[in-house]
Amino acid sequence: MQQFHFISGLPRSGSTLLSGILTQNPLIHAGMSSPIASLINGCLEQTGAGSEFYSFFDEQKRKNICKALFNAYYQDNPKEIIFDTNRLWTARMHQLVELFDDFKIICLVRDPAWIMDSFEKIYRKNPFDYSKMFSAGNRTTVYSRCESLLNSVVGVPLTALKEAFYGEYSDRLLVVDYELLSRFPEKTLKLIYEFTRTKPYAHDFENVEFSHDEFDYTLGVKGLHTVARKVEFKQRRSILPPDLFQKYQELAFWKDTAGSAANVIAPKDNK
């Protein structure tokens, strides 16, 4: 029987990097975002109240269908340990605890100001390629682009993570800051293995490869899910205006662990 764990958290925070590292382990499958969370949501919409089929399903049947989606999707995967990735798993904790007896969620995070900075850097690297991430109305300036991200691709995972971080199942979370993963990959992976009760593996942090060019191409955002071969942290100056950087920097709620049972691997706040 396969062991399921999950990768979630915030975008541009190292989930692709972590997947690239974990897949070096021959026992582990870890890919970029999978469709299972969306499939479950679609099935529950079709079998829930308001659907013409509602009377055909009770709670146990809905649960069986959701579990069957996992089994069917990974049936041909020979790996013993599955890390399924989706940013919405943190908002589905109440479902996961009913489907799996023992699972953990690794939540990759990063200072939201640097997340916005990273998206803006990608945007400027593709000056003649208008991606699907922005509409004609909100791609005008860095201010409108950041606001759009906060209302969609950044904001939704951020609030989902906050829900899980302060929820009743927060002890199943391991929050991992991107900076520590990239600065100290060996120590960070050791803690991830310990948290998931997985046998350690000697990773090669000098030769990590992971990309999904086809997915990035359909979005019109080249390089969105490509990681460098060597795991390292590169210090640089932000390209965001100072007022924007300060605004989004204040959203890093996980730096204060009061009221949460989540495990956090993050730099100390020196404020």
C-alpha positions in Angstrom: 0.0 0.0 0.0 1.3 3.4 -0.9 2.0 6.1 1.7 0.5 9.5 0.9 1.9 12.8 1.9 1.3 16.2 0.4 3.1 19.3 -0.7 1.3 22.6 -0.5 1.9 26.2 0.6 2.7 29.3 -1.4 3.7 29.8 -5.1 7.3 30.8 -5.9 8.4 29.3 -2.6 10.3 26.2 -3.5 7.7 23.4 -4.0 9.1 22.6 -7.5 12.6 22.6 -6.0 11.5 20.3 -3.2 9.9 17.9 -5.7 13.1 17.9 -7.8 15.1 16.9 -4.7 12.6 14.3 -3.5 12.4 12.5 -6.9 16.1 11.6 -6.6 14.9 9.1 -4.0 13.8 5.9 -5.9 11.1 5.3 -3.4 9.4 8.7 -3.8 7.1 10.2 -6.4 6.8 14.0 -6.2 5.6 16.0 -9.1 4.3 19.5 -9.8 0.6 20.3 -9.1 -1.6 17.3 -9.6 -5.3 17.4 -10.7 -6.6 15.3 -7.8 -7.8 18.1 -5.6 -9.8 19.6 -8.5 -11.2 16.2 -9.4 -12.4 15.7 -5.9 -14.0 19.1 -5.8 -15.7 18.4 -9.1 -17.1 15.1 -8.0 -18.4 16.5 -4.7 -20.1 19.3 -6.7 -21.8 16.7 -8.9 -22.9 14.5 -6.0 -23.7 17.2 -3.5 -26.9 19.1 -2.7 -28.1 21.1 -5.7 -27.1 18.3 -8.1 -29.8 16.2 -9.8 -27.9 13.1 -8.6 -27.8 14.1 -4.9 -30.3 11.5 -3.8 -28.1 8.7 -5.3 -25.2 9.3 -2.9 -24.7 9.2 0.8 -21.6 10.3 2.7 -19.9 6.9 2.5 -20.3 6.8 -1.3 -18.8 10.3 -1.7 -15.9 9.3 0.5 -15.3 6.1 -1.5 -15.3 8.0 -4.8 -12.8 10.5 -3.4 -10.5 7.7 -2.2 -10.9 5.9 -5.5 -9.6 9.0 -7.4 -6.3 8.7 -5.5 -6.1 5.0 -6.2 -6.9 5.3 -9.9 -4.6 8.2 -10.5 -1.6 6.5 -8.9 -2.4 2.9 -9.7 0.3 2.6 -12.3 2.9 4.5 -10.2 5.4 2.0 -8.7 6.7 4.3 -6.0 6.0 3.4 -2.4 5.7 7.0 -1.2 3.6 9.6 -3.0 3.9 13.4 -2.4 0.9 14.9 -4.1 1.2 18.6 -4.8 -1.6 21.1 -4.8 -1.9 24.6 -3.1 -5.4 23.9 -2.0 -4.7 20.8 0.1 -4.3 23.2 3.1 -8.0 24.1 2.7 -8.9 20.4 2.4 -7.5 19.1 5.7 -11.0 18.1 6.9 -11.3 15.8 3.8 -7.8 14.4 4.0 -8.1 13.3 7.6 -11.2 11.2 6.5 -9.3 9.6 3.6 -5.9 8.8 5.2 -5.0 7.6 8.6 -1.5 9.0 8.6 -0.3 11.9 6.4 1.7 15.0 6.6 1.7 18.2 4.5 4.9 20.0 3.7 4.0 23.7 3.2 6.6 25.8 1.4 6.5 29.4 2.2 8.4 32.6 1.5 8.1 36.2 2.5 5.1 37.4 0.4 7.0 40.5 -0.7 9.6 38.2 -2.3 6.9 36.1 -3.9 5.5 39.2 -5.6 9.1 40.2 -6.5 9.7 36.7 -8.1 6.5 36.9 -10.2 7.4 40.4 -11.3 10.9 39.2 -12.3 9.4 36.5 -14.4 7.0 39.0 -16.0 9.8 41.3 -17.0 11.9 38.4 -18.4 9.1 37.8 -20.9 8.4 41.4 -22.2 6.7 40.4 -25.4 4.8 37.4 -24.1 1.5 38.4 -22.4 0.7 35.5 -20.1 -2.7 34.2 -19.0 -1.8 35.2 -15.5 -2.9 38.8 -16.1 -5.7 40.4 -18.0 -5.5 43.5 -20.2 -6.9 45.6 -17.3 -4.6 44.4 -14.5 -1.2 44.0 -16.2 -0.7 47.7 -16.7 1.7 48.5 -13.8 3.5 46.6 -11.0 0.9 47.8 -8.6 -2.0 46.4 -10.6 -0.2 43.2 -11.2 0.6 42.6 -7.5 -3.0 43.4 -6.6 -4.2 40.9 -9.2 -1.9 38.2 -7.8 -3.1 38.9 -4.3 -6.7 38.3 -5.5 -5.8 35.0 -7.2 -2.6 32.9 -7.5 -1.0 34.3 -4.3 -4.0 35.2 -2.2 -5.9 32.0 -2.4 -3.0 29.7 -1.3 -2.1 32.3 1.4 -5.6 32.2 3.0 -5.8 28.4 2.5 -2.5 28.0 4.4 -3.7 30.4 7.1 -6.8 28.2 7.5 -4.7 25.1 8.1 -2.1 26.9 10.2 -4.7 27.9 12.8 -7.0 24.9 12.3 -7.5 21.7 14.4 -5.1 19.6 12.3 -2.2 22.1 12.2 0.0 19.5 13.9 0.2 17.7 10.5 1.8 20.7 8.9 5.5 21.3 8.4 6.0 24.9 7.2 9.4 25.2 5.4 10.8 28.6 4.4 12.3 28.8 0.9 15.4 30.6 2.2 16.3 27.8 4.6 15.6 25.1 2.0 17.9 26.8 -0.4 20.6 27.7 2.1 20.7 24.5 4.1 19.1 21.8 1.9 20.7 18.8 3.6 19.5 19.8 7.1 16.1 20.8 5.8 15.6 17.5 4.0 16.7 15.6 7.1 13.9 17.4 9.1 11.3 16.6 6.3 12.2 12.9 6.4 12.0 12.9 10.2 8.6 14.7 10.1 7.1 12.2 7.6 8.8 9.2 9.2 10.5 8.4 6.0 13.9 6.6 5.7 16.6 9.2 4.9 18.2 9.4 1.5 21.6 10.8 0.4 20.5 13.5 -2.1 22.8 15.2 -4.6 22.2 18.9 -4.1 24.6 19.8 -6.9 22.6 18.1 -9.6 18.8 18.7 -9.2 16.8 18.8 -12.3 13.1 19.5 -12.6 11.1 21.5 -15.2 7.7 21.5 -16.8 8.1 23.6 -20.0 4.8 22.4 -21.6 2.8 23.6 -18.6 4.6 26.9 -18.5 4.2 27.4 -22.2 0.4 27.1 -22.0 0.4 29.8 -19.4 2.7 32.0 -21.5 5.2 32.2 -18.6 8.5 30.6 -19.6 10.7 29.4 -16.7 7.9 29.4 -14.1 8.7 25.8 -13.0 12.3 25.4 -13.9 14.9 24.9 -11.1 18.6 25.5 -11.2 20.8 22.4 -11.1 22.6 23.5 -7.9 20.6 24.2 -4.8 21.8 27.6 -3.5 20.4 30.8 -2.2 21.1 33.9 -4.3 20.9 37.2 -2.6 19.7 40.2 -4.6 17.9 43.5 -4.4 14.2 43.6 -4.8 12.8 45.2 -8.0 9.5 46.1 -6.2 8.9 49.7 -5.1 9.7 50.1 -1.4 6.1 50.8 -0.4 4.9 47.6 -2.2 7.6 45.5 -0.6 6.7 46.7 2.9 3.0 46.1 2.3 3.3 42.5 1.3 6.1 41.7 3.8 3.6 42.1 6.6 1.5 39.1 5.4 4.0 36.5 6.7 1.7 35.3 9.5 3.6 32.0 10.1 6.5 33.9 11.8 4.3 34.1 14.9 3.5 30.5 15.9 1.2 31.5 18.8 -2.2 29.7 18.4 -0.9 27.0 16.1 0.5 23.5 16.5 2.2 23.6 13.2 5.9 22.8 12.9 7.9 25.7 11.4 11.3 25.8 9.8 11.9 29.5 9.1 14.5 32.2 9.8 14.0 34.0 13.1 12.3 37.4 12.8 14.8 40.0 14.0 12.3 42.8 14.4 
